[in-house]
Amino acid sequence: GATCGTVASEIWSLGATLYTFAAGRSPFEHADRAQNTQSKMIDRIGRARYTPVPGAEGYAPFDQVMARAMNLRPEERIASMREFGEMLQQLQRSYGFDVTPLDLVDAGWVAPAPDAQGPRGPVVTSVRSTTRAQQRAALREDADGIVVEERKPASPMRAALIGAGVAVVVLGGLAAGAVALGWI
């Protein structure tokens, strides 16, 4: 019944996505992978300083549209998706591409949102704690290549217990084999 998203946040997201398509990397990703830790990425995203598409000649009009779409201040971003779409169409024209038509839905065509006074459907109220597998997965590099900064050191006791367990299994297998062959 409620959302924290706004038109301005959706415009920012679309701008970041289009930048990623054009540049082959996130708008806030650094060429030096060591600079792509979670905290450094969060800091760069929070500052939202737009950098032009690297190594691209003739992209100045595209960069101007993307810089406006990803402006740090929501009130200074493109005002609507219609306006954003029309700006992208103008870019297509200026680069000599066929213009993609805009299929916009009129507000009168959409059924009104249901009254959100109370829960709709089943409500799940339990909160699950993070599993150990999820915690371990969080210690690795994620799918976007962001380097996770913190990694817990391996426990020497755990390694010793695993090694001892493997040794017991191997020795037990060897002893069972020797008994079966009549060596013992």
C-alpha positions as semicolon CSV with decimal commas, in nm:
position;residue;x (nm);y (nm);z (nm)
1;G;0,000;0,000;0,000
2;A;0,295;0,236;0,035
3;T;0,621;0,292;-0,146
4;C;0,931;0,492;-0,069
5;G;0,998;0,540;-0,441
6;T;0,922;0,863;-0,622
7;V;0,926;0,977;-0,983
8;A;1,257;1,148;-0,908
9;S;1,410;0,825;-0,771
10;E;1,286;0,628;-1,074
11;I;1,437;0,888;-1,308
12;W;1,768;0,862;-1,121
13;S;1,757;0,481;-1,149
14;L;1,682;0,486;-1,521
15;G;1,961;0,739;-1,576
16;A;2,208;0,518;-1,388
17;T;2,095;0,215;-1,590
18;L;2,134;0,395;-1,923
19;Y;2,477;0,522;-1,818
20;T;2,579;0,165;-1,734
21;F;2,469;0,047;-2,081
22;A;2,666;0,327;-2,249
23;A;2,981;0,306;-2,035
24;G;2,990;-0,067;-1,963
25;R;3,017;0,003;-1,590
26;S;2,824;0,166;-1,308
27;P;2,835;0,549;-1,302
28;F;3,005;0,538;-0,961
29;E;3,238;0,245;-1,019
30;H;3,610;0,329;-1,016
31;A;3,852;0,192;-1,276
32;D;4,080;0,078;-0,990
33;R;3,889;-0,223;-0,848
34;A;4,047;-0,170;-0,506
35;Q;3,852;0,159;-0,489
36;N;3,519;-0,027;-0,527
37;T;3,467;-0,127;-0,166
38;Q;3,116;-0,098;-0,026
39;S;3,191;0,208;0,185
40;K;3,367;0,391;-0,100
41;M;3,086;0,310;-0,345
42;I;2,822;0,428;-0,096
43;D;3,019;0,749;-0,045
44;R;3,047;0,813;-0,423
45;I;2,677;0,741;-0,476
46;G;2,587;0,973;-0,188
47;R;2,788;1,257;-0,339
48;A;2,641;1,180;-0,685
49;R;2,911;1,361;-0,882
50;Y;2,844;1,276;-1,243
51;T;3,144;1,175;-1,453
52;P;3,106;1,168;-1,831
53;V;3,111;0,836;-2,013
54;P;3,483;0,751;-2,024
55;G;3,656;0,743;-2,361
56;A;3,345;0,831;-2,562
57;E;3,370;1,099;-2,828
58;G;3,053;1,287;-2,913
59;Y;2,863;1,184;-2,602
60;A;2,832;1,537;-2,458
61;P;2,455;1,563;-2,527
62;F;2,400;1,219;-2,371
63;D;2,614;1,317;-2,071
64;Q;2,406;1,634;-2,023
65;V;2,081;1,435;-2,011
66;M;2,228;1,171;-1,778
67;A;2,381;1,435;-1,548
68;R;2,040;1,598;-1,514
69;A;1,866;1,264;-1,455
70;M;2,117;1,168;-1,184
71;N;2,141;1,508;-1,017
72;L;2,196;1,484;-0,641
73;R;1,900;1,716;-0,579
74;P;1,570;1,548;-0,680
75;E;1,402;1,881;-0,755
76;E;1,670;1,954;-1,019
77;R;1,622;1,622;-1,199
78;I;1,407;1,574;-1,505
79;A;1,048;1,636;-1,391
80;S;0,869;1,338;-1,547
81;M;0,923;1,014;-1,733
82;R;0,747;1,172;-2,032
83;E;1,002;1,455;-2,037
84;F;1,287;1,204;-1,993
85;G;1,153;0,993;-2,280
86;E;1,124;1,298;-2,504
87;M;1,483;1,399;-2,421
88;L;1,599;1,047;-2,512
89;Q;1,403;1,066;-2,838
90;Q;1,578;1,395;-2,917
91;L;1,914;1,226;-2,853
92;Q;1,815;0,946;-3,093
93;R;1,730;1,206;-3,360
94;S;2,056;1,394;-3,307
95;Y;2,261;1,074;-3,341
96;G;2,069;0,974;-3,656
97;F;1,886;0,675;-3,505
98;D;1,524;0,576;-3,558
99;V;1,317;0,725;-3,279
100;T;1,159;0,483;-3,034
101;P;0,790;0,567;-2,985
102;L;0,673;0,647;-2,634
103;D;0,383;0,434;-2,515
104;L;0,242;0,632;-2,226
105;V;-0,053;0,526;-2,015
106;D;-0,318;0,787;-1,947
107;A;-0,414;0,803;-1,579
108;G;-0,780;0,751;-1,679
109;W;-0,696;0,404;-1,816
110;V;-0,569;0,273;-1,484
111;A;-0,800;0,142;-1,213
112;P;-0,768;0,337;-0,888
113;A;-0,541;0,187;-0,626
114;P;-0,724;-0,014;-0,360
115;D;-0,784;0,146;-0,024
116;A;-0,481;0,058;0,188
117;Q;-0,659;0,068;0,525
118;G;-0,546;-0,262;0,667
119;P;-0,366;-0,568;0,539
120;R;-0,447;-0,724;0,204
121;G;-0,401;-1,098;0,187
122;P;-0,181;-1,301;0,419
123;V;0,054;-1,105;0,638
124;V;0,393;-1,250;0,733
125;T;0,512;-1,101;1,057
126;S;0,820;-1,305;1,139
127;V;1,167;-1,174;1,075
128;R;1,432;-1,430;1,002
129;S;1,783;-1,381;1,123
130;T;2,063;-1,404;0,874
131;T;2,178;-1,762;0,823
132;R;2,544;-1,857;0,840
133;A;2,540;-1,929;0,466
134;Q;2,411;-1,576;0,401
135;Q;2,677;-1,432;0,629
136;R;2,950;-1,624;0,444
137;A;2,811;-1,517;0,106
138;A;2,821;-1,155;0,221
139;L;3,196;-1,186;0,278
140;R;3,263;-1,243;-0,092
141;E;3,263;-1,011;-0,389
142;D;2,909;-0,955;-0,511
143;A;2,779;-0,999;-0,866
144;D;2,853;-0,636;-0,954
145;G;3,220;-0,676;-0,860
146;I;3,200;-0,467;-0,542
147;V;3,477;-0,571;-0,309
148;V;3,354;-0,642;0,042
149;E;3,590;-0,493;0,296
150;E;3,550;-0,705;0,606
151;R;3,644;-1,070;0,615
152;K;3,671;-1,265;0,937
153;P;3,996;-1,457;0,977
154;A;3,975;-1,835;0,957
155;S;3,956;-2,006;1,295
156;P;4,260;-2,231;1,360
157;M;4,046;-2,446;1,592
158;R;3,788;-2,505;1,318
159;A;4,061;-2,599;1,069
160;A;4,212;-2,841;1,323
161;L;3,875;-3,006;1,390
162;I;3,802;-3,047;1,020
163;G;4,150;-3,192;0,962
164;A;4,109;-3,432;1,254
165;G;3,769;-3,541;1,122
166;V;3,913;-3,609;0,776
167;A;4,204;-3,805;0,930
168;V;3,966;-4,022;1,137
169;V;3,757;-4,103;0,830
170;V;4,062;-4,188;0,619
171;L;4,225;-4,402;0,890
172;G;3,894;-4,576;0,960
173;G;3,856;-4,656;0,590
174;L;4,211;-4,789;0,570
175;A;4,161;-5,004;0,882
176;A;3,831;-5,142;0,748
177;G;3,999;-5,222;0,416
178;A;4,288;-5,396;0,593
179;V;4,046;-5,605;0,802
180;A;3,842;-5,696;0,492
181;L;4,159;-5,808;0,309
182;G;4,276;-6,008;0,608
183;W;4,586;-5,803;0,671
184;I;4,486;-5,742;1,030
